[in-house]
Amino acid sequence: MKRWVAVFMLLAVLSAGCLAGCGKDANDADAGEKPQTGAGSLMIEDVYLYENFPTARIYVQFGNPQYGGEVRYTYDTDLFTIENGVAVLEKTPDREKRVTVYAETEDAEAFFEVICGGIFEAGLSYTAEKLENDLHDSYRSGGLIFAGDSFFSASYWNGFSAQFEGKSAYAAGISASTAEQWRLFARRVLYPFRPAAVALHVGTNDLAGTAGVSGTVGNLCALFDELLYNLPETQFYWFTIEPRAGVSSADIQQVNGAVAEYAEKHAGLIVLDSYTLFADGDGSQKEGMFADGVHPSAEGYKVFPRLLAEAGVRIPDR
C-alpha cells in the first residue's frame, strides 16, 4: 500500500517509504509539493475498499490547519460513494481497479486514488472477522486490546486468559500478519470498539518478508497515522521488534529507532523497548526468552505486561 498521494498543479507525487523521515510533521513539505500561496498543503492518503472491508474513513491532513475546511470530492465511477468523509464500496469489480479522485477545499487541492477489489487476504481476513465477532460478545468499554501479529494471538500466548483473568484485556493478534495488512484489519478489530488502550506487536513480519527496512518503517508509519487519526482518544503502545532468526540486528535496530523518532512527535503512541529485554549484547536472542526462532517463551511473555505496567497502564476489571 502506498503511504501518501499529494498532488498540486495536476501532478501526482507518490512518496516512498522512509526511515526517520516517515514521522514528519504535517507542516514539513514533501519534495515536489507546490501549495497555493499562504494556504499550505492538502494531503490525502490512498483509500482501499474490498468486498470484506467495504468502508473506510478518508484520512485528510492539512499542512496548515488554519486553512482546513470542508473537502469536496469529484470522481467518475459508480463503484463507490463518498459521503461525510467516508468511502463506501457499492460494487465489487471483476478485478482490482484504481480510481482517481479529485479533492478540493477553498484554498487547496489534491488527487488520491481509491483502490477497489474483491476479497482481501481471505485466510487472515477470516481470522479478523472472527476476532471482531468475539470482541462484540466480550469486549468491555475501557479495555486493553493486544493487537498485531502472532505474538498477541491467544494460540501462541499460552496462559493469556489465566494471566488476565477478570481483567478487560483481549488477545487479538493475527498470525503472520503485517503492519500493512493491519491498516485494513483495524477496521474490524479496533475501530468498532474504540478501546482506551491498544498494545501493538507488529512489524516483524514486514521486516522478515520483502519490505526491507525502509518498507517496514513506511508500513508502520502509515499504520500509526491511520490508527491515531481514527482513534484519537486511544493510547497506543508499540513494542519494538525483537531479535529474530534470519533478520539482522542492524536492520531491527534501524526500524526500532525510526519508530521511536516518529513517536516523539505523536503523543498518542508510546514505544516500549522489548528488544533490549530479548537481546544479548551482540543483538542475538537471549537464552530462555524464545520458544523458537521467532516467538517468546513463557518467560518471554512476562515482558509485555511488565513493560505496560512500568508505563503506567492499569487494566480495569471486566
C-alpha positions in Angstrom: 0.0 0.0 0.0 1.3 3.5 -0.8 1.8 5.9 2.0 0.7 9.3 0.6 -0.6 10.7 -2.6 -0.3 14.5 -2.7 -1.0 16.4 -5.9 -0.8 20.0 -6.8 -0.9 21.7 -10.2 -2.4 18.5 -11.5 0.7 16.5 -10.7 0.6 13.2 -8.7 3.5 12.7 -6.4 3.9 9.3 -4.6 6.1 9.4 -1.5 8.3 6.3 -1.0 8.9 4.6 2.4 11.5 6.2 4.5 13.4 5.9 7.8 13.2 8.6 10.4 11.5 10.9 7.9 8.3 8.9 8.0 7.4 10.6 11.2 7.4 14.1 9.7 5.1 16.8 11.0 2.2 17.8 8.7 3.9 21.2 8.2 7.0 19.5 6.7 6.9 19.9 2.9 7.2 16.8 0.7 9.5 17.1 -2.3 7.6 18.3 -5.3 4.7 19.9 -3.3 3.6 23.3 -4.6 1.0 24.6 -2.1 -1.1 27.6 -3.1 0.3 30.8 -1.7 -0.3 31.0 2.0 -2.7 28.1 2.0 -0.4 25.2 3.0 -1.0 21.8 1.5 -3.8 19.3 1.4 -2.7 15.6 1.7 -5.0 12.6 1.3 -3.9 9.0 1.6 -5.0 6.4 -0.9 -8.1 4.5 0.2 -8.6 0.7 -0.1 -12.0 -0.8 -0.4 -12.6 -4.5 -0.6 -15.7 -6.7 -0.5 -14.8 -7.8 3.0 -13.6 -4.3 4.0 -16.2 -2.1 2.2 -16.0 1.1 4.2 -13.1 3.4 5.0 -12.8 6.8 6.6 -10.8 9.1 4.4 -7.6 10.3 6.1 -7.2 14.1 5.4 -4.3 16.1 6.6 -3.8 19.9 6.1 -0.3 21.2 6.0 -1.6 24.4 7.6 -4.6 23.7 9.8 -5.6 27.4 9.6 -6.8 26.6 6.0 -8.6 23.4 6.9 -12.3 23.1 6.0 -14.8 21.0 4.1 -13.3 18.8 1.5 -15.3 18.2 -1.7 -14.7 15.1 -3.8 -15.1 14.6 -7.6 -14.8 11.2 -9.2 -16.2 9.4 -12.3 -17.4 5.9 -11.2 -20.3 4.1 -9.5 -18.0 1.6 -7.8 -18.1 3.6 -4.6 -19.6 6.7 -3.0 -18.0 9.3 -0.6 -20.2 11.0 1.9 -19.3 12.8 5.1 -15.6 11.8 4.7 -16.4 8.0 4.4 -15.9 6.0 1.2 -18.2 3.0 0.7 -17.8 0.3 -1.8 -21.1 -0.1 -3.8 -20.0 -2.6 -6.5 -17.2 -5.2 -6.5 -15.2 -5.0 -9.7 -14.1 -8.1 -11.6 -10.5 -7.2 -10.9 -8.8 -4.6 -8.8 -9.5 -1.1 -10.1 -7.9 2.2 -9.2 -10.0 5.3 -9.5 -8.5 8.8 -9.2 -10.4 11.2 -7.0 -10.0 15.0 -7.1 -10.3 16.7 -3.7 -10.6 20.4 -3.1 -11.2 23.0 -0.4 -11.5 26.7 -0.7 -7.7 27.0 -0.5 -6.1 23.8 -1.7 -6.5 20.7 -3.9 -5.2 17.2 -4.2 -5.6 13.9 -6.0 -5.6 10.5 -4.5 -6.7 7.0 -5.5 -9.4 4.7 -4.3 -8.4 1.1 -4.9 -11.4 -1.3 -5.2 -11.1 -5.1 -5.2 -12.6 -8.4 -4.2 -11.7 -10.4 -1.1 -8.6 -9.2 0.7 -6.3 -11.9 2.2 -9.1 -14.4 2.6 -7.5 -16.6 5.3 -6.3 -13.8 7.5 -9.4 -11.7 7.0 -11.5 -14.7 8.2 -9.5 -14.5 11.5 -10.1 -10.7 11.7 -13.8 -11.3 11.2 -13.9 -14.0 13.9 -12.0 -11.7 16.3 -14.5 -8.9 15.6 -17.4 -11.2 16.4 -15.7 -12.4 19.6 -14.9 -8.9 20.7 -18.6 -7.8 20.1 -19.5 -10.6 22.6 -16.8 -10.0 25.2 -15.3 -6.5 25.0 -16.0 -4.1 27.8 -15.6 -0.3 27.4 -12.2 1.0 28.6 -10.4 -2.2 28.0 -7.0 -3.0 26.6 -6.7 -4.9 23.2 -3.5 -6.7 22.4 -3.3 -6.5 18.6 -0.9 -7.3 15.8 0.8 -10.5 14.8 1.1 -14.0 16.3 2.9 -12.7 19.4 -0.5 -11.5 20.7 -2.6 -14.4 19.4 -4.1 -16.5 22.2 -2.9 -19.6 20.3 0.7 -18.5 20.9 0.4 -16.7 24.2 -0.4 -19.7 26.2 -2.0 -18.7 29.5 -3.2 -15.3 28.4 -6.7 -15.9 29.7 -5.3 -17.1 33.1 -2.8 -14.2 33.3 -5.5 -11.6 32.7 -8.4 -13.4 34.4 -11.1 -10.9 35.4 -9.4 -8.0 33.6 -10.6 -6.2 30.4 -7.6 -7.5 28.4 -8.2 -9.1 25.0 -5.8 -11.0 22.7 -6.5 -10.0 19.1 -3.3 -11.0 17.3 -3.4 -12.5 13.8 -0.7 -14.9 13.0 1.6 -14.0 10.1 0.0 -10.5 9.7 1.9 -7.4 8.8 1.7 -3.7 9.6 0.5 -3.1 6.0 -2.4 -5.6 6.5 -3.4 -4.1 9.8 -4.4 -0.9 8.1 -7.4 -2.9 7.0 -7.7 -5.3 9.9 -8.0 -2.4 12.3 -11.3 -1.5 10.7 -12.8 -4.8 12.1 -10.7 -5.4 15.2 -10.1 -1.9 16.7 -12.2 0.9 15.2 -15.7 -0.5 16.2 -14.7 -0.8 19.9 -12.7 2.4 20.5 -10.6 0.9 23.2 -8.9 3.0 25.9 -5.6 1.4 25.1 -4.0 -0.8 22.4 -0.8 -2.8 22.8 0.7 -3.4 19.4 3.2 -6.0 18.3 3.6 -5.6 14.6 6.3 -5.1 12.0 8.4 -8.2 12.5 6.7 -10.0 9.6 7.1 -6.9 7.3 10.9 -6.9 8.0 11.3 -10.7 7.7 9.4 -10.6 4.4 10.1 -8.5 1.4 9.5 -5.0 2.8 13.1 -4.3 3.9 14.0 -1.6 6.4 12.5 1.4 4.6 9.4 -0.5 3.6 8.8 -1.7 7.1 9.2 1.8 8.5 6.9 3.1 5.8 4.2 0.5 6.6 4.4 1.1 10.3 4.2 4.9 10.0 1.2 4.6 7.6 -0.5 2.3 10.1 0.2 4.6 13.0 -1.0 7.6 11.1 -4.4 5.9 10.4 -4.7 4.5 14.0 -4.1 7.9 15.6 -6.5 9.6 13.1 -9.3 7.1 13.6 -8.9 6.6 17.3 -7.7 9.9 18.7 -8.8 9.1 22.2 -6.9 5.7 22.3 -3.4 5.4 23.7 -1.2 3.1 21.7 1.8 1.2 22.9 4.1 -0.4 20.3 6.6 -3.0 21.4 9.9 -2.8 19.5 10.8 -5.6 17.1 12.8 -8.3 19.0 15.8 -10.3 17.6 14.6 -12.8 15.0 16.3 -15.7 13.3 17.3 -14.6 9.7 16.9 -10.9 10.3 20.0 -8.8 11.1 20.2 -6.9 14.4 21.2 -3.8 12.5 18.0 -3.8 10.4 15.9 -4.4 13.5 17.5 -1.5 15.4 17.1 0.8 12.4 13.4 0.2 12.3 13.1 0.5 16.1 15.0 3.8 16.1 12.9 5.2 13.3 9.6 4.4 15.0 11.0 5.9 18.2 11.6 9.2 16.3 8.1 9.1 14.9 6.6 8.5 18.4 8.4 11.6 19.7 6.1 13.7 17.5 2.9 11.8 18.4 1.7 11.7 21.9 -0.8 9.0 21.2 2.0 6.5 20.5 4.4 5.2 23.2 7.3 2.9 22.3 8.1 0.2 24.8 11.6 -1.3 24.4 11.1 -5.1 24.4 14.1 -5.5 22.1 16.6 -4.9 24.9 15.0 -7.5 27.2 15.0 -10.1 24.5 18.5 -9.4 23.1 22.0 -10.2 24.3 24.7 -7.6 24.0 25.6 -8.6 20.4 21.9 -8.5 19.3 21.4 -12.2 19.3 18.4 -13.9 21.0 18.8 -14.0 24.8 18.7 -17.6 26.1 15.4 -18.7 27.6 13.4 -15.9 26.1 12.3 -17.6 22.9 10.3 -20.8 22.3 11.6 -21.0 18.8 13.5 -18.6 16.4 10.6 -16.1 16.5 8.1 -16.4 19.3 8.6 -15.8 23.0 8.8 -18.5 25.6 6.7 -18.4 28.8 9.4 -16.3 30.4 9.5 -14.0 27.3 5.8 -13.4 27.6 6.3 -11.9 31.0 8.0 -8.9 29.3 4.9 -7.4 27.7 2.7 -6.9 30.8 5.7 -5.8 32.8 6.6 -3.0 30.3 2.9 -1.9 30.2 2.8 -1.7 34.0 6.0 0.3 34.1 4.5 2.7 31.5 1.6 3.2 33.9 -1.0 1.1 32.2 -3.7 -0.1 34.5 -6.1 -2.7 33.1 -9.6 -2.3 34.5 -11.7 -5.2 35.8 -14.4 -6.6 33.4 
